[in-house]
Amino acid sequence: MAVNVGTSKVQEMADVLDVPLQVVISGSHWVDAMNHGVHKGLALGALQKELGINDDETVVFGDYPNDLEMIKAATYSFAMANAHPDVAAAANFTAPANTEHGVLQVLRAYLDGRTAL
């Protein structure tokens, strides 16, 4: 569920409704509200297990705090150049901004053999 209000307001609504939610910033005007313990890092871990791969065989890209757990679950973690400061601090690498198709630039450079991860 994405809501165009601040995290404290969504958390306040969840508390009034007695709904156990965690609220995370997911964009400049958005927050994610989800069940406690559910996050992209958990989903990535399940995918890694299913594919039989580990952190060293995983590349992820993120820009907002809702990506933090995912960023921490991969050796090749990229923060976009325009990422939230917390994401930039947690990532191991920086990709060009998402407004400059940073994910595509990094993957294309790697797949074309112009750079190594």
NURO-956770 format. One record per residue: x, y, z of N, C-alpha, C in turn; residue number from 0; residue in one letter. Coordinates in pm, whole numbers, plus 50000, padded with zeros to 5 digits. Layout:
// residues N
SITE     n.u     n.v     n.w    ca.u    ca.v    ca.w     c.u     c.v     c.w   dotor   vexgu
SITE       X       Y       Z       X       Y       Z       X       Y       Z     NUM       a
...
END
This chain:
// residues 117
SITE     n.u     n.v     n.w    ca.u    ca.v    ca.w     c.u     c.v     c.w   dotor   vexgu
SITE   50084   49884   50000   50000   50000   50000   50089   50123   50000       0       m
SITE   50075   50212   49906   50150   50337   49902   50055   50452   49933       1       a
SITE   50098   50543   50019   50013   50652   50063   50090   50783   50051       2       v
SITE   50027   50887   50003   50093   51015   49983   50082   51103   50108       3       n
SITE   50134   51054   50221   50140   51130   50346   50270   51091   50416       4       v
SITE   50302   51162   50523   50425   51132   50596   50419   51001   50672       5       g
SITE   50536   50949   50706   50542   50821   50775   50473   50825   50910       6       t
SITE   50485   50935   50983   50423   50942   51115   50272   50936   51106       7       s
SITE   50213   50997   51005   50068   50995   50988   50019   50854   50957       8       k
SITE   50089   50782   50870   50050   50645   50837   50064   50557   50960       9       v
SITE   50173   50573   51034   50193   50493   51155   50084   50524   51257      10       q
SITE   50046   50651   51267   49939   50692   51357   49807   50623   51319      11       e
SITE   49775   50619   51189   49653   50553   51142   49658   50404   51172      12       m
SITE   49773   50342   51150   49788   50198   51176   49769   50169   51324      13       a
SITE   49823   50255   51410   49810   50236   51554   49664   50248   51598      14       d
SITE   49592   50347   51544   49450   50366   51578   49368   50245   51535      15       v
SITE   49399   50191   51418   49327   50075   51366   49376   49944   51428      16       l
SITE   49481   49954   51510   49542   49836   51572   49590   49737   51466      17       d
SITE   49653   49791   51363   49709   49711   51254   49861   49716   51268      18       v
SITE   49927   49601   51281   50073   49601   51301   50148   49628   51170      19       p
SITE   50176   49754   51144   50245   49792   51021   50379   49856   51052      20       l
SITE   50474   49839   50959   50595   49919   50961   50583   50016   50844      21       q
SITE   50631   50136   50863   50618   50241   50763   50758   50285   50723      22       v
SITE   50785   50285   50591   50919   50317   50540   50906   50417   50425      23       v
SITE   50995   50514   50421   50996   50611   50311   51036   50540   50183      24       i
SITE   50957   50559   50077   50986   50491   49950   50996   50588   49833      25       s
SITE   50989   50715   49858   51000   50816   49753   50987   50954   49816      26       g
SITE   51008   51056   49737   51004   51191   49793   50864   51229   49840      27       s
SITE   50761   51163   49788   50624   51192   49828   50547   51067   49868      28       h
SITE   50618   50957   49896   50550   50829   49922   50611   50757   50040      29       w
SITE   50528   50674   50102   50576   50581   50204   50517   50445   50174      30       v
SITE   50586   50340   50216   50532   50204   50208   50484   50166   50347      31       d
SITE   50368   50106   50353   50317   50052   50479   50299   49902   50457      32       a
SITE   50364   49822   50541   50360   49677   50522   50366   49606   50656      33       m
SITE   50339   49478   50653   50349   49398   50775   50490   49405   50832      34       n
SITE   50500   49399   50965   50631   49396   51029   50709   49274   50979      35       h
SITE   50839   49294   50956   50924   49184   50914   50923   49158   50765      36       g
SITE   50843   49233   50690   50838   49215   50545   50918   49329   50482      37       v
SITE   51014   49294   50397   51094   49396   50329   51164   49333   50209      38       h
SITE   51224   49418   50127   51289   49371   50004   51407   49278   50033      39       k
SITE   51475   49298   50144   51586   49209   50179   51539   49067   50204      40       g
SITE   51426   49054   50268   51367   48922   50293   51330   48855   50161      41       l
SITE   51267   48930   50074   51229   48876   49943   51353   48837   49862      42       a
SITE   51457   48920   49867   51580   48889   49796   51643   48762   49850      43       l
SITE   51644   48747   49982   51699   48626   50043   51626   48501   49996      44       g
SITE   51494   48510   49986   51415   48396   49938   51449   48366   49792      45       a
SITE   51466   48469   49712   51502   48451   49571   51642   48391   49558      46       l
SITE   51737   48440   49638   51872   48385   49636   51870   48236   49671      47       q
SITE   51793   48201   49772   51783   48061   49813   51724   47977   49701      48       k
SITE   51616   48025   49641   51549   47952   49533   51643   47932   49413      49       e
SITE   51724   48032   49382   51816   48025   49268   51950   47959   49303      50       l
SITE   51973   47934   49431   52099   47874   49473   52217   47967   49455      51       g
SITE   52196   48097   49481   52304   48195   49468   52326   48263   49603      52       i
SITE   52439   48331   49616   52470   48398   49742   52486   48548   49720      53       n
SITE   52525   48618   49826   52540   48763   49821   52641   48807   49716      54       d
SITE   52745   48726   49694   52849   48760   49597   52804   48742   49453      55       d
SITE   52688   48684   49433   52634   48660   49299   52508   48743   49275      56       e
SITE   52494   48849   49354   52372   48929   49350   52406   49076   49330      57       t
SITE   52333   49141   49239   52347   49284   49214   52212   49349   49242      58       v
SITE   52213   49455   49322   52090   49528   49351   52113   49678   49336      59       v
SITE   52005   49749   49312   52007   49894   49297   51898   49952   49386      60       f
SITE   51928   50062   49453   51828   50124   49539   51845   50274   49547      61       g
SITE   51736   50339   49590   51742   50485   49603   51674   50541   49727      62       d
SITE   51586   50465   49790   51515   50515   49909   51524   50414   50022      63       y
SITE   51495   50458   50146   51510   50370   50263   51434   50238   50254      64       p
SITE   51332   50229   50172   51264   50100   50159   51353   49997   50089      65       n
SITE   51469   50039   50039   51565   49950   49974   51679   49908   50067      66       d
SITE   51686   49961   50189   51803   49939   50275   51832   49793   50304      67       l
SITE   51731   49715   50341   51756   49574   50373   51805   49499   50250      68       e
SITE   51752   49533   50132   51796   49471   50008   51942   49509   49979      69       m
SITE   51976   49635   49999   52112   49684   49976   52211   49606   50063      70       i
SITE   52171   49575   50185   52259   49504   50278   52271   49356   50246      71       k
SITE   52185   49304   50158   52182   49161   50128   52260   49123   50003      72       a
SITE   52333   49217   49945   52408   49188   49822   52545   49252   49827      73       a
SITE   52645   49179   49783   52780   49234   49775   52785   49348   49675      74       t
SITE   52719   49330   49562   52719   49431   49456   52594   49517   49470      75       y
SITE   52596   49601   49573   52484   49690   49601   52518   49829   49551      76       s
SITE   52429   49883   49471   52447   50016   49412   52340   50111   49463      77       f
SITE   52384   50227   49511   52293   50337   49538   52292   50425   49414      78       a
SITE   52177   50470   49378   52169   50562   49265   52234   50694   49309      79       m
SITE   52289   50768   49214   52357   50894   49246   52264   50992   49318      80       a
SITE   52135   50981   49292   52038   51069   49356   51965   51000   49471      81       n
SITE   52029   50900   49531   51968   50822   49639   51961   50901   49769      82       a
SITE   51872   50856   49854   51862   50907   49991   51998   50885   50058      83       h
SITE   52044   50977   50142   52176   50963   50207   52196   50831   50283      84       p
SITE   52093   50778   50346   52107   50651   50418   52136   50536   50323      85       d
SITE   52076   50539   50205   52099   50434   50105   52240   50448   50048      86       v
SITE   52279   50570   50018   52414   50595   49966   52520   50546   50065      87       a
SITE   52497   50566   50193   52593   50522   50295   52598   50370   50307      88       a
SITE   52487   50303   50285   52480   50157   50302   52531   50080   50182      89       a
SITE   52523   50139   50063   52561   50068   49940   52712   50061   49924      90       a
SITE   52756   49959   49851   52900   49942   49825   52947   50020   49703      91       n
SITE   52855   50056   49614   52889   50126   49490   52784   50232   49461      92       f
SITE   52815   50320   49366   52721   50422   49323   52699   50407   49173      93       t
SITE   52574   50414   49133   52535   50412   48991   52489   50552   48954      94       a
SITE   52492   50585   48826   52435   50714   48785   52290   50725   48832      95       p
SITE   52239   50846   48838   52103   50870   48885   51999   50793   48805      96       a
SITE   51888   50761   48872   51782   50691   48800   51724   50777   48689      97       n
SITE   51735   50909   48701   51689   50998   48594   51780   50991   48471      98       t
SITE   51898   50929   48488   51992   50910   48378   52001   50762   48339      99       e
SITE   51902   50684   48376   51897   50540   48346   52019   50468   48402     100       h
SITE   52051   50500   48529   52170   50446   48593   52178   50295   48598     101       g
SITE   52066   50228   48625   52068   50081   48628   52109   50028   48492     102       v
SITE   52048   50080   48389   52079   50037   48252   52226   50064   48219     103       l
SITE   52277   50180   48258   52417   50212   48228   52512   50112   48294     104       q
SITE   52490   50080   48421   52578   49988   48492   52570   49848   48431     105       v
SITE   52449   49799   48410   52434   49664   48355   52487   49654   48213     106       l
SITE   52463   49755   48132   52513   49754   47994   52666   49753   47993     107       r
SITE   52728   49834   48078   52875   49838   48085   52929   49701   48127     108       a
SITE   52865   49637   48222   52909   49505   48266   52888   49400   48157     109       y
SITE   52771   49397   48098   52741   49296   47996   52822   49316   47867     110       l
SITE   52860   49440   47840   52944   49468   47723   53093   49447   47752     111       d
SITE   53127   49410   47876   53266   49383   47913   53348   49508   47938     112       g
SITE   53285   49623   47951   53358   49747   47973   53394   49769   48119     113       r
SITE   53332   49694   48208   53362   49705   48351   53337   49570   48417     114       t
SITE   53403   49551   48528   53383   49427   48606   53313   49465   48736     115       a
SITE   53233   49376   48784   53169   49401   48914   53258   49346   49022     116       l
END
